[in-house]
Amino acid sequence: MSAVELKSPPGAGGLYLKAAIGMTPLAGKRKKELPDTVLTLAPKPADVAKLAGFCRVTEHTMLDTLPPIYFNVLAFPLHMALLTSDGFPFPVIGLVHIENKIVQHRPLHVSEAIGLSVSARDLRPHAKGRQFDVITEARVGDEVVATAASTYLRRGGGGEERAGEGDAPGVDFAALPAIATWSLPGDLGRRYAAVSGDRNPIHMHSLSAKAFGFPTAIAHGMWSKARALAAIDNRLPDAFTVNVSFKRPILLPSRVSFGVAEREDGMDFTIRNAKKGTPHLDGSTYNA
């Protein structure tokens, strides 16, 4: 793969303009394969003020270590730059984020300069279309401290999925005991967008969400993962893996329940509609 190093994150305005153009004939011809480019961002510490805003929205306790998904948030501009790059096989608007896996080898400290790299890999069939992974790697010096794999689905022309993909086997997420109920405000999408940079119109307002087939704005999938991890943060070891599958979107405003149960080697957790029990997120942690 060829590496392209960026000294600073690309601007959100230009990226979303490219995303919009990607829905028109001006986008040009799309390639059939994923790019072999690795985008890297020069190491720098997290902005403490922005981190505090993220912790407020996701209800993480502000500590001297970063929330587990925060390095992936810092890499979001690189994700957008990659997904809107010339010839990318699919337009970014319309991609569905279906799964996310994070491996934390050790906690990341707020003061550490974190280098980031992002690439797209493993284009493969899905029952409802085609899927691929956006891989994020966080480094401190030469040490890989955390990785993430965000799996995206492009609907249409489904094929046979590989064995072993999808939910954790043998887990009845619907049966997990609910330990909390959360009331999510109608502006949650805008609040998370302000601290994450993900300003997809489906999250911003009911009017823009309706243009994409949703009755109202929906919560970010990664907000739901961050909020779930905040709820169990004091039970997580320093090194662990956490996998989640994003299910039905959370229509805002909403009330959701959070359920969790411990296993010998980790935890299983779920976010569901508080009234109907509709699943929004199912996840599992695995101790290293």
Solvent accessible surface area in square Angstrom, and as a share of the most:
residue,aa,sasa,rsa
1,M,129,0.57
2,S,63,0.40
3,A,78,0.60
4,V,67,0.39
5,E,100,0.45
6,L,46,0.23
7,K,159,0.68
8,S,72,0.46
9,P,59,0.37
10,P,38,0.24
11,G,54,0.51
12,A,42,0.32
13,G,58,0.56
14,G,45,0.43
15,L,16,0.08
16,Y,47,0.18
17,L,109,0.54
18,K,84,0.36
19,A,3,0.02
20,A,51,0.40
21,I,65,0.33
22,G,15,0.14
23,M,103,0.46
24,T,56,0.33
25,P,136,0.86
26,L,148,0.74
27,A,35,0.27
28,G,50,0.48
29,K,187,0.79
30,R,70,0.25
31,K,129,0.55
32,K,168,0.71
33,E,119,0.53
34,L,29,0.14
35,P,29,0.19
36,D,90,0.47
37,T,31,0.18
38,V,27,0.15
39,L,18,0.09
40,T,31,0.18
41,L,14,0.07
42,A,23,0.18
43,P,85,0.54
44,K,112,0.48
45,P,65,0.41
46,A,10,0.08
47,D,70,0.36
48,V,86,0.49
49,A,78,0.60
50,K,135,0.57
51,L,1,0.01
52,A,25,0.19
53,G,7,0.07
54,F,0,0.00
55,C,6,0.04
56,R,166,0.61
57,V,15,0.09
58,T,0,0.00
59,E,109,0.49
60,H,16,0.07
61,T,99,0.58
62,M,81,0.36
63,L,90,0.45
64,D,102,0.53
65,T,31,0.18
66,L,13,0.07
67,P,10,0.06
68,P,10,0.06
69,I,1,0.00
70,Y,4,0.02
71,F,2,0.01
72,N,10,0.05
73,V,16,0.09
74,L,45,0.22
75,A,0,0.00
76,F,33,0.14
77,P,29,0.18
78,L,0,0.00
79,H,6,0.03
80,M,11,0.05
81,A,19,0.15
82,L,2,0.01
83,L,6,0.03
84,T,16,0.09
85,S,35,0.23
86,D,127,0.66
87,G,13,0.13
88,F,2,0.01
89,P,14,0.09
90,F,16,0.07
91,P,18,0.11
92,V,22,0.13
93,I,26,0.13
94,G,42,0.41
95,L,22,0.11
96,V,49,0.28
97,H,42,0.19
98,I,27,0.14
99,E,46,0.21
100,N,2,0.01
101,K,91,0.39
102,I,0,0.00
103,V,35,0.20
104,Q,18,0.08
105,H,95,0.42
106,R,59,0.21
107,P,31,0.20
108,L,10,0.05
109,H,77,0.34
110,V,23,0.13
111,S,95,0.61
112,E,35,0.16
113,A,43,0.33
114,I,5,0.03
115,G,11,0.10
116,L,9,0.05
117,S,23,0.15
118,V,1,0.00
119,S,2,0.01
120,A,2,0.02
121,R,112,0.41
122,D,61,0.32
123,L,36,0.18
124,R,21,0.08
125,P,61,0.38
126,H,25,0.11
127,A,66,0.52
128,K,120,0.51
129,G,0,0.00
130,R,96,0.35
131,Q,5,0.02
132,F,0,0.00
133,D,19,0.10
134,V,1,0.00
135,I,36,0.18
136,T,0,0.00
137,E,45,0.20
138,A,0,0.00
139,R,94,0.34
140,V,33,0.19
141,G,63,0.60
142,D,139,0.72
143,E,77,0.35
144,V,46,0.26
145,V,0,0.00
146,A,1,0.01
147,T,35,0.21
148,A,2,0.02
149,A,22,0.17
150,S,1,0.01
151,T,8,0.04
152,Y,27,0.10
153,L,4,0.02
154,R,78,0.28
155,R,136,0.50
156,G,50,0.48
157,G,75,0.72
158,G,44,0.42
159,G,34,0.32
160,E,154,0.69
161,E,63,0.28
162,R,122,0.45
163,A,110,0.85
164,G,87,0.84
165,E,57,0.26
166,G,41,0.40
167,D,71,0.37
168,A,25,0.20
169,P,128,0.80
170,G,90,0.87
171,V,39,0.22
172,D,91,0.47
173,F,15,0.06
174,A,70,0.55
175,A,71,0.55
176,L,27,0.13
177,P,80,0.50
178,A,71,0.55
179,I,95,0.48
180,A,36,0.28
181,T,65,0.38
182,W,26,0.09
183,S,75,0.49
184,L,10,0.05
185,P,56,0.35
186,G,34,0.32
187,D,52,0.27
188,L,4,0.02
189,G,1,0.01
190,R,101,0.37
191,R,94,0.34
192,Y,4,0.01
193,A,0,0.00
194,A,68,0.53
195,V,32,0.18
196,S,13,0.08
197,G,20,0.19
198,D,31,0.16
199,R,99,0.36
200,N,38,0.19
201,P,35,0.22
202,I,30,0.15
203,H,16,0.07
204,M,47,0.21
205,H,84,0.37
206,S,36,0.23
207,L,131,0.65
208,S,34,0.22
209,A,0,0.00
210,K,114,0.48
211,A,84,0.65
212,F,83,0.34
213,G,68,0.66
214,F,53,0.22
215,P,83,0.52
216,T,32,0.18
217,A,4,0.03
218,I,12,0.06
219,A,8,0.06
220,H,5,0.02
221,G,26,0.25
222,M,26,0.11
223,W,7,0.02
224,S,4,0.03
225,K,0,0.00
226,A,0,0.00
227,R,25,0.09
228,A,0,0.00
229,L,0,0.00
230,A,17,0.14
231,A,34,0.27
232,I,0,0.00
233,D,50,0.26
234,N,141,0.72
235,R,98,0.36
236,L,26,0.13
237,P,49,0.31
238,D,96,0.50
239,A,28,0.22
240,F,4,0.02
241,T,26,0.15
242,V,0,0.00
243,N,54,0.28
244,V,4,0.02
245,S,12,0.08
246,F,29,0.12
247,K,72,0.30
248,R,151,0.55
249,P,55,0.34
250,I,9,0.04
251,L,73,0.36
252,L,4,0.02
253,P,99,0.63
254,S,21,0.14
255,R,136,0.50
256,V,0,0.00
257,S,23,0.15
258,F,0,0.00
259,G,2,0.02
260,V,6,0.04
261,A,34,0.26
262,E,115,0.51
263,R,73,0.27
264,E,177,0.79
265,D,69,0.36
266,G,5,0.04
267,M,7,0.03
268,D,9,0.05
269,F,0,0.00
270,T,5,0.03
271,I,0,0.00
272,R,36,0.13
273,N,34,0.18
274,A,46,0.36
275,K,186,0.79
276,K,162,0.69
277,G,33,0.32
278,T,37,0.22
279,P,41,0.26
280,H,15,0.07
281,L,0,0.00
282,D,9,0.05
283,G,2,0.02
284,S,2,0.02
285,T,0,0.00
286,Y,70,0.27
287,N,67,0.34
288,A,109,0.85
